[in-house]
Amino acid sequence: MKESWSIFTPIIQNWQNEQELVKNELHIYPSGSWGPMEADELLQKDGRSWHQL
């Protein structure tokens, strides 16, 4: 039994860490909007912006 936990514990921990990364990096925005504020910030880093049609 201990041997199985030594195999699965690191897998479970890694999965939990990935879930936290995804939760922290996923930017939710309302349908029909221009997208998340982070998209604007990303473009501004390169001196770019969105063009409204």
Gaussian input, Z-matrix of N, CA and C with variables (Angstrom, degrees):
# hf/3-21g

backbone

0 1
 N
 C     1     B1
 C     2     B2     1     A1
 N     3     B3     2     A2     1     D1
 C     4     B4     3     A3     2     D2
 C     5     B5     4     A4     3     D3
 N     6     B6     5     A5     4     D4
 C     7     B7     6     A6     5     D5
 C     8     B8     7     A7     6     D6
 N     9     B9     8     A8     7     D7
 C    10    B10     9     A9     8     D8
 C    11    B11    10    A10     9     D9
 N    12    B12    11    A11    10    D10
 C    13    B13    12    A12    11    D11
 C    14    B14    13    A13    12    D12
 N    15    B15    14    A14    13    D13
 C    16    B16    15    A15    14    D14
 C    17    B17    16    A16    15    D15
 N    18    B18    17    A17    16    D16
 C    19    B19    18    A18    17    D17
 C    20    B20    19    A19    18    D18
 N    21    B21    20    A20    19    D19
 C    22    B22    21    A21    20    D20
 C    23    B23    22    A22    21    D21
 N    24    B24    23    A23    22    D22
 C    25    B25    24    A24    23    D23
 C    26    B26    25    A25    24    D24
 N    27    B27    26    A26    25    D25
 C    28    B28    27    A27    26    D26
 C    29    B29    28    A28    27    D27
 N    30    B30    29    A29    28    D28
 C    31    B31    30    A30    29    D29
 C    32    B32    31    A31    30    D30
 N    33    B33    32    A32    31    D31
 C    34    B34    33    A33    32    D32
 C    35    B35    34    A34    33    D33
 N    36    B36    35    A35    34    D34
 C    37    B37    36    A36    35    D35
 C    38    B38    37    A37    36    D36
 N    39    B39    38    A38    37    D37
 C    40    B40    39    A39    38    D38
 C    41    B41    40    A40    39    D39
 N    42    B42    41    A41    40    D40
 C    43    B43    42    A42    41    D41
 C    44    B44    43    A43    42    D42
 N    45    B45    44    A44    43    D43
 C    46    B46    45    A45    44    D44
 C    47    B47    46    A46    45    D45
 N    48    B48    47    A47    46    D46
 C    49    B49    48    A48    47    D47
 C    50    B50    49    A49    48    D48
 N    51    B51    50    A50    49    D49
 C    52    B52    51    A51    50    D50
 C    53    B53    52    A52    51    D51
 N    54    B54    53    A53    52    D52
 C    55    B55    54    A54    53    D53
 C    56    B56    55    A55    54    D54
 N    57    B57    56    A56    55    D55
 C    58    B58    57    A57    56    D56
 C    59    B59    58    A58    57    D57
 N    60    B60    59    A59    58    D58
 C    61    B61    60    A60    59    D59
 C    62    B62    61    A61    60    D60
 N    63    B63    62    A62    61    D61
 C    64    B64    63    A63    62    D62
 C    65    B65    64    A64    63    D63
 N    66    B66    65    A65    64    D64
 C    67    B67    66    A66    65    D65
 C    68    B68    67    A67    66    D66
 N    69    B69    68    A68    67    D67
 C    70    B70    69    A69    68    D68
 C    71    B71    70    A70    69    D69
 N    72    B72    71    A71    70    D70
 C    73    B73    72    A72    71    D71
 C    74    B74    73    A73    72    D72
 N    75    B75    74    A74    73    D73
 C    76    B76    75    A75    74    D74
 C    77    B77    76    A76    75    D75
 N    78    B78    77    A77    76    D76
 C    79    B79    78    A78    77    D77
 C    80    B80    79    A79    78    D78
 N    81    B81    80    A80    79    D79
 C    82    B82    81    A81    80    D80
 C    83    B83    82    A82    81    D81
 N    84    B84    83    A83    82    D82
 C    85    B85    84    A84    83    D83
 C    86    B86    85    A85    84    D84
 N    87    B87    86    A86    85    D85
 C    88    B88    87    A87    86    D86
 C    89    B89    88    A88    87    D87
 N    90    B90    89    A89    88    D88
 C    91    B91    90    A90    89    D89
 C    92    B92    91    A91    90    D90
 N    93    B93    92    A92    91    D91
 C    94    B94    93    A93    92    D92
 C    95    B95    94    A94    93    D93
 N    96    B96    95    A95    94    D94
 C    97    B97    96    A96    95    D95
 C    98    B98    97    A97    96    D96
 N    99    B99    98    A98    97    D97
 C   100   B100    99    A99    98    D98
 C   101   B101   100   A100    99    D99
 N   102   B102   101   A101   100   D100
 C   103   B103   102   A102   101   D101
 C   104   B104   103   A103   102   D102
 N   105   B105   104   A104   103   D103
 C   106   B106   105   A105   104   D104
 C   107   B107   106   A106   105   D105
 N   108   B108   107   A107   106   D106
 C   109   B109   108   A108   107   D107
 C   110   B110   109   A109   108   D108
 N   111   B111   110   A110   109   D109
 C   112   B112   111   A111   110   D110
 C   113   B113   112   A112   111   D111
 N   114   B114   113   A113   112   D112
 C   115   B115   114   A114   113   D113
 C   116   B116   115   A115   114   D114
 N   117   B117   116   A116   115   D115
 C   118   B118   117   A117   116   D116
 C   119   B119   118   A118   117   D117
 N   120   B120   119   A119   118   D118
 C   121   B121   120   A120   119   D119
 C   122   B122   121   A121   120   D120
 N   123   B123   122   A122   121   D121
 C   124   B124   123   A123   122   D122
 C   125   B125   124   A124   123   D123
 N   126   B126   125   A125   124   D124
 C   127   B127   126   A126   125   D125
 C   128   B128   127   A127   126   D126
 N   129   B129   128   A128   127   D127
 C   130   B130   129   A129   128   D128
 C   131   B131   130   A130   129   D129
 N   132   B132   131   A131   130   D130
 C   133   B133   132   A132   131   D131
 C   134   B134   133   A133   132   D132
 N   135   B135   134   A134   133   D133
 C   136   B136   135   A135   134   D134
 C   137   B137   136   A136   135   D135
 N   138   B138   137   A137   136   D136
 C   139   B139   138   A138   137   D137
 C   140   B140   139   A139   138   D138
 N   141   B141   140   A140   139   D139
 C   142   B142   141   A141   140   D140
 C   143   B143   142   A142   141   D141
 N   144   B144   143   A143   142   D142
 C   145   B145   144   A144   143   D143
 C   146   B146   145   A145   144   D144
 N   147   B147   146   A146   145   D145
 C   148   B148   147   A147   146   D146
 C   149   B149   148   A148   147   D147
 N   150   B150   149   A149   148   D148
 C   151   B151   150   A150   149   D149
 C   152   B152   151   A151   150   D150
 N   153   B153   152   A152   151   D151
 C   154   B154   153   A153   152   D152
 C   155   B155   154   A154   153   D153
 N   156   B156   155   A155   154   D154
 C   157   B157   156   A156   155   D155
 C   158   B158   157   A157   156   D156

   B1=1.4489
   B2=1.5304
   B3=1.3243
   B4=1.4583
   B5=1.5209
   B6=1.3138
   B7=1.4614
   B8=1.5298
   B9=1.3153
   B10=1.4667
   B11=1.5320
   B12=1.3354
   B13=1.4590
   B14=1.5225
   B15=1.3118
   B16=1.4610
   B17=1.5315
   B18=1.3105
   B19=1.4666
   B20=1.5314
   B21=1.3203
   B22=1.4603
   B23=1.5255
   B24=1.3005
   B25=1.4659
   B26=1.5286
   B27=1.3337
   B28=1.4704
   B29=1.5349
   B30=1.3171
   B31=1.4627
   B32=1.5232
   B33=1.3214
   B34=1.4684
   B35=1.5243
   B36=1.3269
   B37=1.4680
   B38=1.5285
   B39=1.3117
   B40=1.4585
   B41=1.5268
   B42=1.3093
   B43=1.4573
   B44=1.5296
   B45=1.3397
   B46=1.4590
   B47=1.5262
   B48=1.3243
   B49=1.4595
   B50=1.5233
   B51=1.3226
   B52=1.4596
   B53=1.5145
   B54=1.3302
   B55=1.4586
   B56=1.5231
   B57=1.3262
   B58=1.4657
   B59=1.5199
   B60=1.3280
   B61=1.4591
   B62=1.5180
   B63=1.3164
   B64=1.4623
   B65=1.5170
   B66=1.3242
   B67=1.4572
   B68=1.5235
   B69=1.3220
   B70=1.4602
   B71=1.5263
   B72=1.3194
   B73=1.4534
   B74=1.5234
   B75=1.3153
   B76=1.4541
   B77=1.5282
   B78=1.3152
   B79=1.4578
   B80=1.5237
   B81=1.3113
   B82=1.4626
   B83=1.5312
   B84=1.3341
   B85=1.4564
   B86=1.5258
   B87=1.3232
   B88=1.4693
   B89=1.5234
   B90=1.2865
   B91=1.4595
   B92=1.5278
   B93=1.3164
   B94=1.4621
   B95=1.5140
   B96=1.3248
   B97=1.4654
   B98=1.5284
   B99=1.3135
   B100=1.4576
   B101=1.5166
   B102=1.2939
   B103=1.4584
   B104=1.5154
   B105=1.3206
   B106=1.4601
   B107=1.5237
   B108=1.3072
   B109=1.4600
   B110=1.5347
   B111=1.3365
   B112=1.4607
   B113=1.5296
   B114=1.3301
   B115=1.4621
   B116=1.5217
   B117=1.3220
   B118=1.4707
   B119=1.5249
   B120=1.3291
   B121=1.4673
   B122=1.5256
   B123=1.3148
   B124=1.4556
   B125=1.5268
   B126=1.3376
   B127=1.4550
   B128=1.5245
   B129=1.3244
   B130=1.4576
   B131=1.5256
   B132=1.3184
   B133=1.4639
   B134=1.5261
   B135=1.3417
   B136=1.4668
   B137=1.5216
   B138=1.3302
   B139=1.4572
   B140=1.5165
   B141=1.3149
   B142=1.4657
   B143=1.5195
   B144=1.3154
   B145=1.4607
   B146=1.5134
   B147=1.3344
   B148=1.4596
   B149=1.5285
   B150=1.3191
   B151=1.4608
   B152=1.5131
   B153=1.3239
   B154=1.4587
   B155=1.5195
   B156=1.3177
   B157=1.4694
   B158=1.5129
   A1=111.22
   A2=118.66
   A3=121.22
   A4=111.15
   A5=115.85
   A6=119.37
   A7=111.46
   A8=115.58
   A9=118.09
   A10=110.81
   A11=117.91
   A12=120.11
   A13=111.11
   A14=117.73
   A15=119.58
   A16=110.79
   A17=116.84
   A18=120.98
   A19=110.50
   A20=116.42
   A21=119.91
   A22=114.74
   A23=118.97
   A24=120.48
   A25=112.34
   A26=120.19
   A27=118.95
   A28=112.85
   A29=116.94
   A30=120.31
   A31=110.02
   A32=116.41
   A33=121.32
   A34=110.41
   A35=117.66
   A36=120.95
   A37=111.04
   A38=116.62
   A39=120.37
   A40=110.84
   A41=116.87
   A42=121.04
   A43=110.60
   A44=117.30
   A45=121.00
   A46=110.82
   A47=118.31
   A48=121.65
   A49=110.90
   A50=117.00
   A51=120.42
   A52=111.05
   A53=116.94
   A54=120.48
   A55=110.27
   A56=117.67
   A57=121.57
   A58=110.45
   A59=117.91
   A60=121.07
   A61=110.86
   A62=116.04
   A63=120.21
   A64=109.85
   A65=117.36
   A66=121.08
   A67=110.25
   A68=117.72
   A69=121.54
   A70=112.48
   A71=118.74
   A72=121.82
   A73=113.77
   A74=118.25
   A75=121.56
   A76=109.04
   A77=116.73
   A78=121.74
   A79=108.92
   A80=115.29
   A81=122.33
   A82=109.05
   A83=115.99
   A84=120.12
   A85=109.14
   A86=116.90
   A87=120.45
   A88=112.30
   A89=116.00
   A90=121.93
   A91=109.43
   A92=116.69
   A93=121.31
   A94=113.39
   A95=117.49
   A96=120.21
   A97=109.58
   A98=116.02
   A99=120.99
   A100=111.67
   A101=117.61
   A102=120.62
   A103=111.70
   A104=115.96
   A105=119.33
   A106=111.88
   A107=115.98
   A108=122.97
   A109=110.23
   A110=116.96
   A111=121.24
   A112=111.75
   A113=117.95
   A114=120.94
   A115=110.01
   A116=116.82
   A117=120.82
   A118=110.55
   A119=115.67
   A120=120.39
   A121=111.30
   A122=116.86
   A123=121.08
   A124=110.85
   A125=116.56
   A126=120.33
   A127=111.98
   A128=117.15
   A129=121.01
   A130=112.24
   A131=117.63
   A132=120.58
   A133=111.29
   A134=116.35
   A135=121.38
   A136=111.93
   A137=117.07
   A138=120.37
   A139=113.38
   A140=117.12
   A141=121.96
   A142=110.09
   A143=115.58
   A144=120.52
   A145=108.84
   A146=115.72
   A147=121.89
   A148=108.70
   A149=116.82
   A150=122.60
   A151=107.91
   A152=115.93
   A153=118.86
   A154=108.82
   A155=116.38
   A156=121.14
   A157=111.27
   D1=-44.15
   D2=179.83
   D3=-61.58
   D4=-35.71
   D5=-179.05
   D6=-63.27
   D7=-39.34
   D8=-179.67
   D9=-66.24
   D10=-37.91
   D11=178.08
   D12=-67.64
   D13=-32.37
   D14=178.59
   D15=-67.84
   D16=-23.58
   D17=177.40
   D18=-85.51
   D19=-46.01
   D20=-171.96
   D21=-84.09
   D22=-26.48
   D23=-179.14
   D24=-58.57
   D25=-48.48
   D26=177.91
   D27=-62.50
   D28=-33.89
   D29=178.43
   D30=-65.74
   D31=-46.22
   D32=179.33
   D33=-63.11
   D34=-43.74
   D35=179.95
   D36=-62.72
   D37=-42.39
   D38=178.79
   D39=-63.43
   D40=-42.54
   D41=178.48
   D42=-61.20
   D43=-43.91
   D44=179.07
   D45=-63.24
   D46=-40.23
   D47=178.27
   D48=-64.05
   D49=-40.56
   D50=178.24
   D51=-64.38
   D52=-38.76
   D53=178.85
   D54=-62.51
   D55=-40.15
   D56=177.97
   D57=-64.97
   D58=-40.99
   D59=178.37
   D60=-62.01
   D61=-45.83
   D62=-179.67
   D63=-62.60
   D64=-43.60
   D65=-179.13
   D66=-62.39
   D67=-39.12
   D68=-178.35
   D69=-77.43
   D70=-23.75
   D71=-176.18
   D72=-101.49
   D73=-12.44
   D74=-177.26
   D75=-84.77
   D76=122.47
   D77=-177.01
   D78=-107.31
   D79=108.95
   D80=-178.00
   D81=-86.98
   D82=141.98
   D83=177.15
   D84=-147.10
   D85=155.85
   D86=-176.40
   D87=-67.49
   D88=143.94
   D89=175.73
   D90=-59.91
   D91=136.46
   D92=179.26
   D93=86.97
   D94=-3.95
   D95=178.83
   D96=-86.94
   D97=179.38
   D98=179.71
   D99=-84.50
   D100=6.42
   D101=177.66
   D102=103.71
   D103=-179.61
   D104=-176.87
   D105=-74.18
   D106=152.89
   D107=177.74
   D108=-57.16
   D109=-32.41
   D110=-178.74
   D111=-62.96
   D112=-27.67
   D113=177.30
   D114=-66.09
   D115=-41.22
   D116=176.75
   D117=-63.34
   D118=-44.02
   D119=-179.56
   D120=-62.74
   D121=-37.78
   D122=179.11
   D123=-62.91
   D124=-45.03
   D125=179.02
   D126=-67.35
   D127=-37.98
   D128=-178.66
   D129=-63.24
   D130=-27.09
   D131=178.57
   D132=-60.31
   D133=-30.32
   D134=179.40
   D135=-100.97
   D136=10.77
   D137=-179.68
   D138=73.75
   D139=26.30
   D140=-178.76
   D141=-113.15
   D142=168.59
   D143=176.06
   D144=-153.21
   D145=166.54
   D146=177.59
   D147=-78.58
   D148=148.58
   D149=174.94
   D150=-106.30
   D151=120.26
   D152=177.24
   D153=-81.97
   D154=135.15
   D155=-179.64
   D156=-92.06

